[in-house]
Amino acid sequence: MGWNLTTFSERSRYRFGSIALIAASCLALAGVLIGVADWLSFLVAAPLLALLIVITYRRLRDGGFSGAWVGLMILSFGIGPTWHVSDLLTVSLGGAIIGCVPVILGWVIPSKGDARSEPQSV
């Protein structure tokens, strides 16, 4: 049984999926604070964030937006205050907010199919 990621193109399913992926990856990274090894936290969080990027790309394309918006999720911006979680992990608050812009767009933009067409006059 394979995964069908196109189901996350729907806005309601995308909202639930993206919130779950963000929460799970944050919990995995927060595990460093309670003594989980850095590499283990990374091995758990990285695939979750990669999956978030994939479903966000599909959602933006379904909404008629450019897939280039996911670049904000991939690139790292060192803007604003930083939080040094461990020796190997640093989180930039401003960069994290910029990375959430495509996710927020995915929450609010309607699908191409949701746009109501105007009735044609005969």
Contact map, one row per residue, 1 for C-alpha under 8 A:
11100000000000000000000000000000000000000000000000000000000000000000000000000000000000000000000000000000000000000000000000
11110000000000000000000000000000000000000000000000000000000000000000000000000000000000000000000000000000000000000000000000
11111000000000000000000000000000000000000000000000000000000000000000000000000000000000000000000000000000000000000000000000
01111110000000000000000000000000000000000000000000000000000000000000000000000000000000000000000000000000000000000000000000
00111111100000000000000000000000000000000000000000000010000000000000000000000000000000000000000000000000000000000000000000
00011111100000000000000000000000000000000000000000000010010000000000000000000000000000000000000000000000000000000000000000
00011111110010000000000000000000000000000000000000000000000000000000000000000000000000000000000000000000000000000000000000
00001111111011001000000000000000000000000000000000000010011000000000000000000000000000000000000000000000000000000000000000
00001111111011000000000000000000000000000000000000000010011101000000000000000000000000000000000000000000000000100000000000
00000011111111000000000000000000000000000000000000000000001000000000000000000000000000000000000000000000000000100000000000
00000001111111100000000000000000000000000000000000000000001000000000000000000000000000000000000000000000011111100000000000
00000000011111110000000000000000000000000000000000000000000000000000000000000000000000000000000000000000001000000000000000
00000011111111111000000000000000000000000000000000000000000000000000000000000000000000000000000000000000000000000000000000
00000001111111111100000000000000000000000000000000000011001000000000000000000000000000000000000000000000011000000000000000
00000000001111111110000000000000000000000000000000000000000000000000000000000000000000000000000000000000011000000000000000
00000000000111111111000000000000000000000000000000000000000000000000000000000000000000000000000000000000000000000000000000
00000001000011111111100000000000000000000000000000000000000000000000000000000000000000000000000000000000000000000000000000
00000000000001111111110000000000000000000000000000010011000000000000000000000000000000000000000000000010000000000000000000
00000000000000111111111000000000000000000000000000000000000000000000000000000000000000000000000000000000000000000000000000
00000000000000011111111100000000000000000000000000000000000000000000000000000000000000000000000000000000000000000000000000
00000000000000001111111110000000000000000000000110110000000000000000000000000000000000000000000000000000000000000000000000
00000000000000000111111111000000000000000000000110010000000000000000000000000000000000000000000000000000000000000000000000
00000000000000000011111111100000000000000000000000000000000000000000000000000000000000000000000000000000000000000000000000
00000000000000000001111111110000000000000000100100000000000000000000000000000000000000000000000000000000000000000000000000
00000000000000000000111111111000000000000001110110000000000000000000000000000000000000000000000000000000000000000000000000
00000000000000000000011111111100000000000000100000000000000000000000000000000000000000000000000000000000000000000000000000
00000000000000000000001111111110000000000000000000000000000000000000000000000000000000000000000000000000000000000000000000
00000000000000000000000111111111000000001101100000000000000000000000000000000000000000000000000000000000000000000000000000
00000000000000000000000011111111000000001100100000000000000000000000000000000000000000000000000000000000000000000000000000
00000000000000000000000001111111110000000000000000000000000000000000000000000000000000000000000000000000000000000000000000
00000000000000000000000000111111111100001000000000000000000000000000000000000000000000000000000000000000000000000000000000
00000000000000000000000000011111111111001000000000000000000000000000000000000000000011000000000000000000000000000000000000
00000000000000000000000000000111111100000000000000000000000000000000000000000000000011000000000000000000000000000000000000
00000000000000000000000000000111111100000000000000000000000000000000000000000000000000000000000000000000000000000000000000
00000000000000000000000000000011111110000000000000000000000000000000000000000000000000000000000000000000000000000000000000
00000000000000000000000000000011111111011000000000000000000000000000000000000000000000000000000000000000000000000000000000
00000000000000000000000000000001001111111000000000000000000000000000000000000000000000000000000000000000000000000000000000
00000000000000000000000000000001000111111100000000000000000000000000000000000000000001011000000000000000000000000000000000
00000000000000000000000000000000000011111110000000000000000000000000000000000000000000000000000000000000000000000000000000
00000000000000000000000000000000000111111111000000000000000000000000000000000000000000000000000000000000000000000000000000
00000000000000000000000000011011000111111111100000000000000000000000000000000000000000000000000000000000000000000000000000
00000000000000000000000000011000000001111111110000000000000000000000000000000000000000000000000000000000000000000000000000
00000000000000000000000000000000000000111111111000000000000000000000000000000000000000000000000000000000000000000000000000
00000000000000000000000010010000000000011111111100000000000000000000000000000000000000000000000000000000000000000000000000
00000000000000000000000111011000000000001111111110000000000000000000000000000000000000000000000000000000000000000000000000
00000000000000000000000010000000000000000111111111000000000000000000000000000000000000000000000000000000000000000000000000
00000000000000000000000000000000000000000011111111100000000000000000000000000000000000000000000000000000000000000000000000
00000000000000000000110110000000000000000001111111110000000000000000000000000000000000000000000000000000000000000000000000
00000000000000000000110010000000000000000000111111111000000000000000000000000000000000000000000000000000000000000000000000
00000000000000000000000000000000000000000000011111111100000000000000000000000000000000000000000000000000000000000000000000
00000000000000000000100000000000000000000000001111111110000000000000000000000000000000000000000000000000000000000000000000
00000000000000000100110000000000000000000000000111111111000000000000000000000000000000000000000000000000000000000000000000
00000000000000000000000000000000000000000000000011111111100000000000010010000000000000000000000000000000000000000000000000
00000000000000000000000000000000000000000000000001111111110000000000000000000000000000000000000000000000000000000000000000
00001101100001000100000000000000000000000000000000111111111000000000000000000000000000000000000000000000000000000000000000
00000000000001000100000000000000000000000000000000011111111100000000010000000000000000000000000000000110010000000000000000
00000000000000000000000000000000000000000000000000001111111110000010110000000000000000000000000000000000000000000000000000
00000101100000000000000000000000000000000000000000000111111111000010000000000000000000000000000000000000000000000000000000
00000001111001000000000000000000000000000000000000000011111111100000000000000000000000000000000000000000010000000000000000
00000000100000000000000000000000000000000000000000000001111111111110000000000000000000000000000000000100110010000000000000
00000000000000000000000000000000000000000000000000000000111111111110000000000000000000000000000000000000000000000000000000
00000000100000000000000000000000000000000000000000000000011111111000000000000000000000000000000000000000000000110000000000
00000000000000000000000000000000000000000000000000000000001111111000000000000000000000000000000000000000010011110000000000
00000000000000000000000000000000000000000000000000000000000111111100000000000000000000000000000000000000000000110000000000
00000000000000000000000000000000000000000000000000000000000111111110000000000000000000000000000000000000000000000000000000
00000000000000000000000000000000000000000000000000000000000110011111100000000000000000000000000000000000000000000000000000
00000000000000000000000000000000000000000000000000000000110110001111110000000000000000000000000000000000000000000000000000
00000000000000000000000000000000000000000000000000000000000000000111111000000000000000000000000000000000000000000000000000
00000000000000000000000000000000000000000000000000000000100000000111111110000000000000000000000000000100000000000000000000
00000000000000000000000000000000000000000000000000001001100000000011111111000000000000000000000000000100000000000000000000
00000000000000000000000000000000000000000000000000000000000000000001111111100000000000000000000000000000000000000000000000
00000000000000000000000000000000000000000000000000000000000000000000111111110000000000000000000001111100000000000000000000
00000000000000000000000000000000000000000000000000001000000000000000111111110000000000000000000001110100000000000000000000
00000000000000000000000000000000000000000000000000000000000000000000011111110000000000000000000000100000000000000000000000
00000000000000000000000000000000000000000000000000000000000000000000001111111000000000000000000000100000000000000000000000
00000000000000000000000000000000000000000000000000000000000000000000000111111100000000000000001000000000000000000000000000
00000000000000000000000000000000000000000000000000000000000000000000000000111110000000000001011101000000000000000000000000
00000000000000000000000000000000000000000000000000000000000000000000000000011111010000000001011000000000000000000000000000
00000000000000000000000000000000000000000000000000000000000000000000000000001111100000000001111000000000000000000000000000
00000000000000000000000000000000000000000000000000000000000000000000000000000111110000000001111000000000000000000000000000
00000000000000000000000000000000000000000000000000000000000000000000000000000011111000000001110000000000000000000000000000
00000000000000000000000000000000000000000000000000000000000000000000000000000101111100000111100000000000000000000000000000
00000000000000000000000000000000000000000000000000000000000000000000000000000000111110000111100000000000000000000000000000
00000000000000000000000000000000000000000000000000000000000000000000000000000000011111101110000000000000000000000000000000
00000000000000000000000000000001100000000000000000000000000000000000000000000000001111111110000000000000000000000000000000
00000000000000000000000000000001100001000000000000000000000000000000000000000000000111111100000000000000000000000000000000
00000000000000000000000000000000000000000000000000000000000000000000000000000000000111111100000000000000000000000000000000
00000000000000000000000000000000000001000000000000000000000000000000000000000000000011111100000000000000000000000000000000
00000000000000000000000000000000000001000000000000000000000000000000000000000000000111111110000000000000000000000000000000
00000000000000000000000000000000000000000000000000000000000000000000000000000000011111111111000000000000000000000000000000
00000000000000000000000000000000000000000000000000000000000000000000000000000000011110001111101100000000000000000000000000
00000000000000000000000000000000000000000000000000000000000000000000000000001111111000000111111100000000000000000000000000
00000000000000000000000000000000000000000000000000000000000000000000000000000011111000000011111110000000000000000000000000
00000000000000000000000000000000000000000000000000000000000000000000000000001111100000000001111111000000000000000000000000
00000000000000000000000000000000000000000000000000000000000000000000000000011111000000000011111111100000000000000000000000
00000000000000000000000000000000000000000000000000000000000000000000000000001000000000000011111111110000000000000000000000
00000000000000000000000000000000000000000000000000000000000000000000000000000000000000000000111111111000000000000000000000
00000000000000000000000000000000000000000000000000000000000000000000000110001000000000000000011111111000000000000000000000
00000000000000000000000000000000000000000000000000000000000000000000000111100000000000000000001111111110000000000000000000
00000000000000000000000000000000000000000000000000000000000000000000000110000000000000000000000111111111000000000000000000
00000000000000000000000000000000000000000000000000000000000000000000000100000000000000000000000011111111100000000000000000
00000000000000000000000000000000000000000000000000000001000100000000110110000000000000000000000000111111110000000000000000
00000000000000000100000000000000000000000000000000000001000000000000000000000000000000000000000000111111111000000000000000
00000000000000000000000000000000000000000000000000000000000000000000000000000000000000000000000000011111111100000000000000
00000000000000000000000000000000000000000000000000000000000100000000000000000000000000000000000000001111111110000000000000
00000000001001100000000000000000000000000000000000000001001100100000000000000000000000000000000000000111111110000000000000
00000000001101100000000000000000000000000000000000000000000000000000000000000000000000000000000000000011111110000000000000
00000000001000000000000000000000000000000000000000000000000000000000000000000000000000000000000000000001111111000000000000
00000000001000000000000000000000000000000000000000000000000100100000000000000000000000000000000000000000111111100000000000
00000000001000000000000000000000000000000000000000000000000000100000000000000000000000000000000000000000000111110110000000
00000000111000000000000000000000000000000000000000000000000001110000000000000000000000000000000000000000000011111110000000
00000000000000000000000000000000000000000000000000000000000001110000000000000000000000000000000000000000000001111110000000
00000000000000000000000000000000000000000000000000000000000000000000000000000000000000000000000000000000000000111111000000
00000000000000000000000000000000000000000000000000000000000000000000000000000000000000000000000000000000000001111111000000
00000000000000000000000000000000000000000000000000000000000000000000000000000000000000000000000000000000000001111111100000
00000000000000000000000000000000000000000000000000000000000000000000000000000000000000000000000000000000000000001111110000
00000000000000000000000000000000000000000000000000000000000000000000000000000000000000000000000000000000000000000011111000
00000000000000000000000000000000000000000000000000000000000000000000000000000000000000000000000000000000000000000001111100
00000000000000000000000000000000000000000000000000000000000000000000000000000000000000000000000000000000000000000000111110
00000000000000000000000000000000000000000000000000000000000000000000000000000000000000000000000000000000000000000000011111
00000000000000000000000000000000000000000000000000000000000000000000000000000000000000000000000000000000000000000000001111
00000000000000000000000000000000000000000000000000000000000000000000000000000000000000000000000000000000000000000000000111
